[in-house]
Amino acid sequence: MILLNLLLMLTTTMQAQQQRQRMRGESFQTETPMAHDPVMAKEGDTYYLYATGVGIQRMTSRDRRTWTVTRQPVMTVIPGWTTDSVPGFVNHVWAPDVIQWHDRWWLAYSCSTFGKNGSAIGLLSSRSLAANMWKDEGCIVTSREKRDNWNAIDPNFVIDDATDTPWLVWGSFWDGIQIARLDSTMHLDNSQGTIHNSQGTMHHAQWPRTIARRYDPSYKPTEPNPTSKYAGTNAIEAPFIFKHGGYYYLFVSWDYCCRGAKSNYRVAVGRSKRVEGPYIDRNGKDMANGGGTLFLEGDKKEWEAAGHCAAYTFDGEDVFICHGYSATQNGAALLIQRPISWTSDGWPELKAAY
């Protein structure tokens, strides 16, 4: 609720009107949707956008320009296991992700409280996005304060094309971004397997494991976390893996969100030939050791900061989305969409806005 209240305070008159309509249970259309932690999917001729909100915010569009903010959230009933597993969690659901795999839609979501790592990632499934009917599939993974040095939030599904194996990448702060293999039910596969290190050699490993950090493990930041006295200072979160050509590209968000115009969120990227990594930046540094090539940051004219991104191929075009903190609208979190181009050596770049 802390994050929700902060976002509400930062809205302009236009966004405040959108929020009042949403709270009254009204559907409405907008070309400037408020969307924190957005993800998208396309089914038929309709785009679906899901984002952080009470019960998970939901929108639809035929052209990705005019969005209908739907009357009901994804989760009209919050599963009881979520509040049992995460002390303080009620119904403000964070950072969903959605993917179609084996003729079914899977939606992961985060249950947490701001700045703490007692969290859980839940799972829903549906045969169709248009049906708006989701089945509770329980919990994928939990983290516990003083037990785990990672945080079970910000999930992202990725499929290993070579083996048709699903993986989950997640996490923030503490020891950074985690990855683990999933089984055919989209829950953690706890069997051991082999991984590759940055030199290309293989060794035995237990999942999950860290694939990206904001800083080298030997570096100890001296400044405290400005958003929470409970959270660590390894300021990285919101992973998203996108396959292009022969590489998997890992996008992450550096630094701090959720502070409106004071946010300094930014996006960095690395790539790997394998889903499990290692992910190497453009200068050859492993993201697990603090590497990452800066991809997007606020220009201080239109956007103070931007992050928590996703990337897709829609109708033959590669598209990057995220939320940005508006420099002209009091730091409101608004949807950003930009087409992706690729350099001759295979690195992503953002093209001009639509």
Protein Blocks (a to p, Z undefined) as FASTA:
>chain_A
ZZmmmmmmmpcfklmmmmmmmmnopacddfbdcdehiadddehjbccdddedehiaaddd
fklmaccddfbdfblbccfklmmmmghiaklcghiadddeehiacdddddddehiacdcd
dddddfbfklopacdebjfbdcdehkagcdcehiaddddfklopacddedeehjojaddd
ddfkopacfbdcddddfkopacdddddddfbdfbdfkbccfbdcfkbckbccbdcehiad
ddehjbccddddehjehkljmpccdcdddddfbfnlpaddfkopafknopacdfbdcehl
mpmbdchiddddeehiacdddddddfklgopacdddddddddfkopacddddZZ
